[in-house]
Each structure stands twice: as structure tokens, then as C-alpha cells.
Amino acid sequence: MSAPAIVGTIDEPPTAPPSRRERRADQNRSESSSHNRGPLMTTAGYVGMTVALLIVAVPLFWIIITSFKERGDIYVRPAQWWPNPATTENYHDVTTRIPFSNYFRNSLIITGVTSTVKIVLGVISAYALSLLRFPGRGIVFLVVIAALMVPNQITVISNYALVAQLGWRNTYQGIIIPLAGVAFGTFLMRNQFLSLPGEIIEAARLDGAGPLKLLWKVVLPMSWPTLVAFSLITVVNEWNEYLWPFLMSDDERVAPLPVGLTQLQNNDGVTNWGPVMAGTVLAMVPILVLFLVLQRQMIKGLTAGALKG
Amino acid sequence: MSTATTNPPAGSSAPKAANQKPSTQLARAGKWARRAPLLPALIFVILMTQLPFLATLVISFMNWNAYYPDERGFAGFDNFKRVFTDVNARQAVVVTILLTLAVVIISLLLGLGIALLLDRKFRGRGIVRTLMITPFLIVPIAAALLWKHALYNPEYGLFNGALKFVFGDNAPQPDWISNNPLWAIIAALVWQWTPFMMLILLAGLQGRPLDVVEAARIDGANGWQIFKSMTLPHLRQYIELSGLLGAIYVVQNFDHVFTITSGGLGTANLPYYIYQTFYTAQDYGRASAAGVVVVVGTIIIATFALRSVFSLFKEESR
């Protein structure tokens, strides 16, 4: 690699290979040297980073401090950069003025059930489309992938007509079942399964593992990052889903949090958005926590699953 | 692709032997029985992904308005004619294309820039990266509310508040949404989608073979040359992936348009147009026809766009 590595190995007894830590240190050195671009470029980089960070962070900072401001302070100009005095009144408001706990519960139920169904269906159908042989497999896969091109807003029409005729408006099944079709996950997981080494699957088959056992004991453990990515994206999507639940629900009986947030705005008009910001903070916390826990695997899995094959 | 799976030897010889030996037939039947638990799931997925669009296709040829239930019937191409002659529908197509292109291109460029910066080592990189991703994790409807009220509002929004903070009492106080309605939506969407692009491009950058870059540097290549002839070709598939996924989602965007402008001021995109036709006017037939036009258009554009992008990159990397 680079000069220090050679010197290091000569100084050491010839039989000892460089330890893992040394090799890593060496790698770091060469990596950082490849990023040495002179003081001007470095400064420009830091300036760019700071600007980007400000653009991203200032609105976030603004939501959070606003949610702690007293009602009068929100409208003070020029902008007030710190809540003075800080108050949790907005959080109290958002939980009492709208049935926040109902919306939150509905979000949990809808996200939980839809995600579970989608993940199970996505894994099983991807498995059937990648590792089982049956006639017409290729066509079935193409047909499922074609569904990726159909925006939700379009199938909403026929789904709405159907669900309304079944009398399922304002029910959980009315919201959940039409959302349960899973094309993206099938695509992602299938590509992941096809990238697995054929010999291992072959060996497990010869050992007499049936399809379900093979899936559970061999295929899934090797596909962990992609499964995490798929699951996380599904959960985030369901949590954020707005249009369909909005059409399907008239009040807090089954409406999830995003619908509740807009209702908060509608109830209060535009003047009192302290509670709106507090509700926004509360709605984003669960997803944020989930992401922080899973972020490494998510990035690895998303690129691996979508790019291989 | 299908060659990646290999059948056990017993399985591949089974078709020949099946006619002679009933025992292998039994074995095959047993095999199907063991696969059977997988089939309902697959069939359900096929139904759930296909039926809604097929139904939409059928409805698009029907005269179906929920306000006039008695007049339901076959309409031929009437709905399509009305979609193509409707000024609002054409306007919606233009808006959708502008919106999608602007958001995807700007957020790809910004995402690439931030990913390049984050690829360097510096103190606090982990925190900065996590912070950068946060906008993508905010519930879209909440992000739209944030931009509309907390940032754009001419009376008490952050933008005008900051203008006053910097320039004093005589600072200009524009009404951001009324002046540039489409750009107001684009900016809010770019803020949410840049982190996603950055995330995927950063993963691509970190998978780049560094020894080759090092060799090029020793050979005297400058930063721009390395970027243009090594980093970009390596990132090609990551750029395509993030652009494609982003485009699929932005074409469908409803939340931001609905919240920030309610489709007014010439910002109604196709999802919003469909929502209006179907939910407000209750004209299921025309809304479905518009939907079918969108899907067909998307497929055509995606095919051509992908081809030309592919060939462009292939020539560059040669």
C-alpha cells in the first residue's frame, strides 16, 4: 500500500504478519491522505458542510423551540431564537384539545398490522419468486414489479369504490387491507435472495430441508440487513400514510396521527400553531428512535438488496 | 436471473422418470404439498397488486358519477377525451413533470455534494450525518405544515422573522407562497428528499475502492479528474437507484400540494387533480381515466429516461 506499511513490516520479525489493528490504522492513514486537498479545499468543505447543516437543522430547531414557546411569543418579531419562558402548555394542549391518544393508538394499530402483513407477504412471495420453480414465474415477477409504477393515488379510486360499497369506511380493515399489497418489498427481497450463494441453499436442500425450514433457518438469517431495510421503510411509509386514511375515516375512531395533525390545524385556524408543532414533534419521535437504532443495517441492506441481481 | 437458482439433481430428472415410476410422482405431489403454504401468500400479493389497477382500467371506460348513480354504464373513450381536452388536466401534467424533475435533480445534486463532504473524516461526523437524515424521517404532512406555517408565513414565519432579524425593521417581507407557489412546494420537498439521496450516495461512496483512487493520485490526477472519471462512474448505479426511487415517490406526492397550497395558484399536480375529480366531483370514470393516463405516461417516460441516462453514462465511462 503506502510507504509506512513497508517500513513497519521490515522492522518487525519477518514471520509476524501485520496485526489487524495495524492494518486498520494503515488504512485510515491512506484514507485520510487521499482526502488531503490543501487548506483552501478543506476550508471550502467545512463552509459547505456548515451551510448544509444550517439549512437542514434550522427548521428542525425551529419546530422544537416553537413547541415550547408561550402562545404570545410565537408571533414576536424579529424572530425569537429561544423560548422565554419555556412552557409545556402546547404539549398539554395537543393531548387535550384533540383526542391525541386515540390518533396515536390508531396509528400504532394500523402501522403494526399493515407492516406485519406486508413484511410476511413480501418475504414469502419474494421467496416463491426466487427460489421455487413453477411455470410462469418470470411473468408473475414482471407483473408484480409493474405495480411499482402505479401510484397509490390512482388505485385509491377503485379501492374507495369497493370499500365504500362493502360498508367498510371508518373501520380498521377498510384502511388496512387495501394497503397490504406489497410490490417494493417483493422486489427488494427477491433480488437479495437471488444474490445468496446457490451452493449453501443446495446443500440445505440435499439435507432434506423443506421450503419453509429453508426459508426460516438458512435464507432469512443470511438476508438480515435487507430485511431490516425493507421493514423499516414499510413501517415509516405506513406511519406517514395520509391520503388513504384521510379518505377512509371521518373522525378519531380509526384515523391515524397525520390525519389528526391536519384536524388540529383545521380546528384552530392558522393562528395557534404552537400545538401543531408540538404534535409534529410527538409524531416524529417514534420513527426517529426506530431509525437511530437500525440505521446502519438499513443503509447496507437498501443498497445491497436493490443493486444486486 | 433465474439461472441463479439451481435445482436439486433429483428434481431435474423427475420429469423424465415420472411416467414410469409412481413413487416419484408421489414424491412430486409431496413436494407440492410442502410448497403449498407459500402459495396463498403469493396469490394474495398478485391479487392485491393487480386488481386495483385492473378495476381502475375498467372504471375508466365507464360513465360513473356517484352523484348520478342511475347513469352508470359503459362510456367508451369519453372519459379519455374529456381528460385530454380538459385544460386543468393538461396543466396538472405539466406541473407534475416540473415538480418531479426539479425535486429529483436538485435533491440529487445537493445530496451528492453533502455525501462528498460527509465522506471525509472529521470530528462529530456521526452526529452531523444523523442530523442530516432527520428531515427524511419527519411525517410528510407534518413537514408540509412546518414549511407552510413556521417558515413561509409572511406574518410570523421564520424566513421573514430572520429577514427582520438581519436587516432590521425595513427588511422586505415577501409572501413566499403567493409569490412563488410552485417553488415553495419544491423547496419543501427538496428539504425532505435530499437526505434520502445523500444516504444512498454516501453508501455508494464508502464502497469505493480507495487503493485505485490512491494510485490515480500518485499518478498525478487532480481532484476533479478523480471525481469525474472514477467517483462518478462508480456512483452511477447509486445515482440511478436514488433518482428512480425518488421520482416514483415525488410523482405521487399529494401531501405537500394539498397542505401548502391546496392545489391553488396553479400548483395542482396529477394526484391532486385525481383527488379533486374523484373526491370533490365524485366523477369516478374521469378520475380513473386520468389515472390510467398517468400510469401509461410514467411507464413511457421511465423507459425512455432510463435508456438515455444509461447510454449517456456508458459513453462517459468509456
Interface residues (C-beta under 8 A of the other chain):
Chain A: M1 S2 Q27 N28 S30 E31 S32 S33 S34 H35 R37 M41 G45 Y46 G48 M49 A52 L53 I55 V56 A57 V58 P59 L60 W62 I63 T66 I74 Y75 R77 P78 A79 V120 L121 G122 I124 S125 Y127 A128 L129 S130 L131 L132 R133 R137 G138 V140 V143 V144 A146 A147 L148 M149 V150 P151 N152 Q153 I154 T155 V156 I157 S158 N159 Y160 A161 L162 P178 A180 G181 V182 A183 T186 L194 S195 G198 I201 E202 R205 L206 G210 P211 L212 V236 W239 N240 Y242 L243 L247 L257 P258 L261 T262 Q265 V270 W273 V276 M277 G279 T280 A283 M284 I287 L288 F291 L292 Q295 I299 K300 L302 T303 A306 L307 G309
Chain B: M1 S2 A4 T5 T6 N7 P8 G11 R34 R35 P37 L38 L39 A41 L42 F44 V45 I46 L47 M48 T49 Q50 P52 F53 A55 T56 I59 L110 G113 I114 L117 L118 D119 R120 K121 F122 V128 T130 L131 M132 I133 T134 P135 L137 I138 V139 P140 I141 A142 L145 L146 W147 H149 A150 L151 N153 E155 Y156 L158 N160 G161 A162 K164 F165 W191 T194 P195 L199 I200 L202 A203 G204 G207 L210 D211 V213 E214 R217 G223 Q237 Y238 L241 L245 I248 V251 Q252 F254 D255 F258 T259 L270 P271 I274 Y275 F278 Y279 Y284 A287 S288 G291 V292 V294 V295 T298 I299 A302
